[in-house]
């Protein structure tokens, strides 16, 4: 569901009767969204995920027409006010009793058919006593009762414009929150007060939870705050062990559950889920590991080097690691030995060599097309620098050009019918209508523009590179998801 | 009282649902013939293409109008189009 219910509400209010057709397993999400849009009795017909279109239409057409003609019931004519109570204190009792309260689950029916936690990500939380939340709030100068609002003008989902001061509506139920609620969740996630500005900046993203496909929701912190609060930008920064990385990452997911009302199987419909989202993922950029002249994420996105920002990514399509064999990358760079050197035709020649030539364009062969976020260690960034890439933009340009292929091949890719609007739209790369372009017209599979790709330098000395599908700019989601942390100090 | 028996107040992490006025659905149509009905499509052509054909074939006296996108967000009716629209079928199928 992408804004259909607000639109249908607008039509119904204007006196235009509607019928909504959506897939059967979206029933609960439709009910919830219909309610929060003021029309709890929207007429909804179930389509099938598996029947062939013409057969499904045989089944759907009668109920659809009936939905337009059948007179309203008394219930459908009702007016009212949906205003669920919101006590500031949700529970009073001992710590042991509160453990039980916050560990409650609900059974979510098929297609899930298992218990799902009501307030948590499935694991116990640090209990949010009033005292602990008060202590947490020392991490920000913002008032506890202040509503969480956008701290700058920006574009959010699908290019929607929001202004500084507009309320952040948390996904998927478009609920709102106070600073105190975010602090409450920061306590639950195990954060310390000094983490709170980062968590508030992540909250500004509205913590989207993705669609029915494979969405990875993660964030990366850039700026001096990385060291101030002890984040891990070094070895294993994507993995476990660092309190700040782990707690801030977890806070995202707990905000999605509590502030967004996201429930797997009800309104969070990622078919197989993602391990990235199980406990949350946040890590930090290693600004010291950047080659000379390369900008950090903060500077790339309009902040100063001494300013702090968090990039909140929704990358759909998975992650892939260029797991070079132990020593394999070094053999390439030190003396031109090994399989990578053979592939690149540099056998026996000492480096630096461009490792991107080893992984491109193969990364687009099996997965979906689109930009990539490359998480690379400092040594690999340095090799690119020594190869002549004096800026990240130069690398983005190189990646983008490596993604060029004829339109005849591009047509066979996964998301192109969507991103081209069924080939009825304009190619954003050439500015021409898709239908006017010849088969040999070259299109880059690496995004509409080079800088839709992203490089994050962090990690340790073992040469490893991870590519996440997607990037921080543009695309059909129209996002530019980097938020000031300092605004929430 | 032991520490184990001490009671605390635990703050509510759940987001705030702003009050929403619920409203009645629009009155339904008394008939189909002669009506201007929009079929607004977002998403899967596997369903929506045969659906459009069937609507036009089975109900030829309806003035069928189409809004179509392969993207996930519908193309809304303009203010002018809303003045003459009698009904909308919103096919999401996403």
Contacts between the chains, C-beta under 8 A, distances in Angstrom:
chain1	res1	chain2	res2	distance
A	1	B	92	6.8
A	1	B	94	7.4
A	2	B	42	7.4
A	2	B	72	4.0
A	2	B	73	4.9
A	2	B	94	7.1
A	3	B	73	5.6
A	3	B	74	7.5
A	4	B	42	7.3
A	4	B	74	6.1
A	4	B	90	5.9
A	4	B	92	5.6
A	7	B	74	5.9
A	7	B	76	5.9
A	7	B	90	7.4
A	8	B	88	7.7
A	8	B	90	6.0
A	9	B	23	8.0
A	11	B	26	7.5
A	11	B	77	7.5
A	11	B	82	7.5
A	11	B	85	7.9
A	11	B	88	5.5
A	12	B	23	7.3
A	12	B	25	5.4
A	12	B	26	4.8
A	13	B	23	6.2
A	13	B	26	7.8
A	14	B	26	7.5
A	14	B	82	5.9
A	15	B	26	4.8
A	15	B	27	7.3
A	16	B	26	5.8
A	16	B	82	6.7
A	16	B	85	5.3
A	16	B	86	7.2
A	16	B	87	6.2
A	16	B	88	5.8
A	17	B	25	6.9
A	17	B	26	4.5
A	17	B	27	6.8
A	17	B	28	5.2
A	17	B	29	6.3
A	17	B	86	7.9
A	17	B	87	4.9
A	17	B	88	7.7
A	18	B	26	7.5
A	18	B	87	6.8
A	18	B	88	4.7
A	18	B	89	7.3
A	18	B	90	6.0
A	19	B	87	7.9
A	19	B	88	7.9
A	19	B	89	5.2
A	19	B	90	7.2
A	20	B	90	5.0
A	20	B	92	6.7
A	21	B	47	7.9
A	21	B	89	6.9
A	21	B	90	6.9
A	21	B	91	4.5
A	21	B	92	6.3
A	21	B	93	6.3
A	22	B	92	4.2
A	22	B	93	6.5
A	22	B	94	7.2
A	23	B	92	7.8
A	23	B	93	6.3
A	23	B	94	7.4
A	26	B	92	7.7
A	35	B	20	7.5
A	35	B	22	7.7
A	36	B	17	6.7
A	36	B	20	5.9
A	37	B	20	7.2
A	38	B	20	5.0
A	38	B	21	5.8
A	38	B	22	4.9
A	38	B	23	5.4
A	39	B	22	6.7
A	39	B	23	6.4
A	39	B	25	6.4
A	40	B	22	5.9
A	41	B	25	6.2
A	42	B	25	7.4
A	43	B	25	7.2
A	47	B	47	5.7
A	47	B	91	7.8
A	47	B	93	5.0
A	52	B	46	7.3
A	53	B	44	7.9
A	53	B	45	7.9
A	53	B	46	4.2
A	53	B	47	4.6
A	53	B	48	7.8
A	53	B	49	6.7
A	53	B	50	4.6
A	53	B	51	7.5
A	54	B	50	4.4
A	56	B	47	5.7
A	57	B	47	6.7
A	57	B	50	4.6
A	57	B	51	4.8
A	57	B	54	5.3
A	60	B	47	7.9
A	60	B	51	7.0
A	61	B	51	7.2
A	61	B	54	5.4
A	61	B	55	7.2
A	61	B	58	6.8
A	64	B	89	5.9
A	65	B	32	7.1
A	65	B	59	7.4
A	68	B	28	6.0
A	68	B	29	5.3
A	68	B	32	7.4
A	68	B	37	7.3
A	68	B	87	5.1
A	68	B	89	7.4
A	69	B	28	5.6
A	69	B	29	5.6
A	69	B	30	7.9
A	69	B	31	7.7
A	69	B	32	7.1
A	70	B	28	6.1
A	71	B	27	7.9
A	71	B	28	5.7
A	72	B	24	6.9
A	72	B	25	5.7
A	72	B	27	6.5
A	72	B	28	6.3
A	76	B	24	6.4
A	76	B	25	4.8
A	77	B	24	4.4
A	77	B	25	7.5
A	78	B	22	7.0
A	78	B	24	6.4
A	79	B	21	7.1
A	79	B	22	6.1
A	79	B	23	5.7
A	79	B	24	6.1
A	80	B	21	7.5
A	80	B	22	4.6
A	81	B	19	6.0
A	81	B	20	7.3
A	81	B	21	5.8
A	81	B	22	6.9
A	82	B	17	7.5
A	82	B	19	6.9
A	82	B	20	4.5
A	82	B	21	7.8
A	82	B	22	5.6
A	83	B	17	7.6
A	83	B	19	4.1
A	83	B	20	7.4
A	84	B	17	5.4
A	86	B	12	6.9
A	86	B	14	7.3
A	86	B	16	5.5
A	86	B	17	7.3
A	87	B	12	5.9
A	88	B	11	6.4
A	88	B	12	6.0
A	89	B	9	4.7
A	89	B	10	6.7
A	89	B	11	6.3
A	89	B	12	6.5
A	90	B	10	5.8
A	90	B	11	6.8
A	90	B	12	3.7
A	90	B	13	7.4
A	90	B	14	7.1
A	91	B	9	7.9
A	91	B	10	4.5
A	92	B	7	5.9
A	92	B	8	7.1
A	92	B	9	5.3
A	92	B	10	7.1
A	93	B	7	5.6
A	93	B	8	7.3
A	93	B	10	7.8
A	94	B	4	6.7
A	94	B	5	6.3
A	94	B	6	6.6
A	94	B	7	5.7
A	94	B	8	7.4
A	95	B	4	7.8
A	95	B	6	7.8
A	95	B	8	6.8
A	96	B	4	7.0
A	98	B	8	6.8
A	98	B	10	5.3
A	101	B	10	7.4
A	102	B	10	7.6
A	119	B	13	6.3
A	119	B	14	7.7
A	127	B	8	7.5
A	127	B	10	6.1
A	128	B	10	5.5
A	128	B	11	5.0
A	128	B	13	6.5
A	129	B	8	4.4
A	129	B	9	6.9
A	129	B	10	6.0
A	129	B	11	7.7
A	130	B	8	7.0
A	130	B	9	4.6
A	130	B	10	7.5
A	130	B	11	6.0
A	131	B	8	7.6
A	133	B	11	5.0
A	158	B	72	7.8
A	158	B	73	5.4
A	170	B	15	5.4
A	173	B	15	7.2
A	173	B	17	7.3
A	175	B	14	7.8
A	175	B	15	2.9
A	175	B	16	5.7
A	175	B	17	5.6
A	175	B	18	8.0
A	176	B	15	6.3
A	176	B	16	4.7
A	176	B	18	6.2
A	177	B	15	5.2
A	177	B	16	6.3
A	178	B	16	7.4
A	180	B	11	6.8
A	181	B	11	7.7
A	181	B	12	7.3
A	181	B	13	6.0
A	181	B	14	7.8
A	181	B	15	6.9
A	181	B	16	7.6
A	184	B	11	4.5
A	184	B	12	7.1
A	184	B	13	4.7
A	185	B	13	5.0
A	188	B	13	6.3
A	211	B	72	7.9
A	211	B	94	7.9
A	212	B	94	7.6
A	254	B	13	7.2
A	258	B	13	4.1
A	258	B	14	5.3
A	258	B	15	6.3
A	259	B	13	7.5
A	259	B	14	7.6
A	259	B	15	3.9
A	260	B	15	6.6
A	261	B	14	7.9
A	261	B	15	6.4
A	417	B	45	7.9
A	417	B	70	5.5
A	418	B	70	5.5
A	418	B	71	6.3
A	418	B	72	7.8
A	420	B	70	7.6
A	421	B	69	5.9
A	421	B	70	5.0
A	421	B	71	5.8
A	422	B	45	7.2
A	422	B	68	7.7
A	422	B	69	7.8
A	422	B	70	3.9
A	424	B	68	8.0
A	424	B	70	7.6
A	476	B	71	6.7
